[in-house]
Amino acid sequence: MELMKILIIDGEETSRNYLKMKLRSDGCSIDLAASSKVGLIKAWEDRPDFIVMDPALSDFHGMEMISRLRQDRLTSFTKVITLGNAIERSEIDDLLQGGCNEYLVKSNQAFESLCWIKYPTKYSKCSGANKSLEAFYYDI
């Protein structure tokens, strides 16, 4: 059985390690990147099943990252979850319309809600492509 691959892209080491700890399981292979550039290269090389990323990385913004992922045939269908700080609703909408599958605000609730990545069939409301986690969206 092939391991599910998750790529975590976040500029903060603490956030990367916390997410890795939360998502670690026997059924997952987790890779980390501290920048968009490194994350993009890892996404193209390793083709993860999920990318969890902070949209406010220092080298280029989340919209550009998502655009590059969606334009490449190797990553055009990879599920992307952005996990960032509270931003304007219009920015969230732009990320979602640009191809991001979900936007979650960094919080304990958001970290806990990511458990559906490891067990998608157990969490039926979230299983399948492009299902919404609207209950976990930040309500601006």
N, C-alpha and C positions, 0 to 999 in steps of 0.2 A: 504494500500500500504506500503510495506516494504521500509525503508530508505536505500539508498545506503551508504555503510560503507567504509570510507577511513581512513587508518592508516598512520600517518606522523611520520617518524623516523628520527630525526636529533639531533645532539649533541648541536646545538646552539639554545638556547631558542628563540632568536629573529627570526630565520628562521622558527622554528616550529609555532610560533604565527602568523607570516606573512602569511605562507601557510594556516593556519587555517582560517585566515581572508579572504584570496583570494578564498578559496574553500567552504566557508560557504554558505549554501543555505537551503531552506526548505526541499529539497530532499536528504540531506546528513547528515550522522552521522559521526563526525570526532573525532578520538582518537589520542593522542599524546604519543610518547615515546622518551626518551632522549638517549637511548642506544640500541645496537643491541640485547642484551640479553632480555631486557624488551620488545622490539618490536617483537621479535620472539615469546615470550610467549603470547603477545596480539594477534598476528596473528593466532597462534594455537587456542587460546581460542575464539576469536571473529570472525574469518574467514572473514576479510574485502573483499570488492570487488576490492579495489585498495590499493596498498602500495606505498607511495611516500617516498623515503629514500635517505639520503646522503650516498654514498658508502664509505666515509672515516671516519667511526665512530671509537671511541677509543677502544672499547672492542674487536670487530673483524671486519675485512674488508668486504666490500660489496660482494666480490666473495663468501666468506664463508657464509654470510647471504643468498644470493640467492641460493647457493647450498643446504643449510638446508631447505629453503622454498620449493624448487623444489623436494627434496627427501621425503617430508612428504605428504601423501595423502590428508590431510586437506587444504594444501596451494599450492599444485603442479600446480594448474591452476590460482592462484591469479595473477592478472596483477600487475607487479612491474615496477615502474618508478624510475630510479635513478636520483637524482638532486644534482649535485656536482660542484666542482670547475673545471676549465680547467685542463685536464690531457692528457697524451699521447694517441694518437689514438689507439694504440695497447691495452691499458687498457680498453678503451671504447669497442673495439671489443671483448675483453675477457668477459666483463660483458654481452654484448648482446648474445654472443655465449653460455654463462653459464646459460642463462634463463631470463635475464632482458628484459622486453618488450621495454623500451625506455631509452635513456640516454640524459639528458638535462643539460646544464651548467647553474648554478645559475645566473640568470639575470632577469631583468624586463620582457623581451620578453618570457623567459621560464615560469615565473610565470603566465603571461597572457595566454600562450598557454595551460596551464593546465585546462583552462575552458572547454575543451572538455570532461573532466571526468564527470562534472556535467550534461552536455547536449550532450551525444554521438550521438543522432540522428540528432541534429541540425548541428553538424559538421561532415557531411557525409564522408569526406575524412579520418576521424579518427575513424569512428564507426566500430565496429566489432573487433574480436580478432586479436591481433598482427598487426594491421595497423601501418604503419610507420609515424613518425613525422620528417622525414628527413629534412624538411625545417627548423626545429628548432635545429638540431644537431649543435654542435660546429664544425666549419670547421677548422681543424688543417692544 
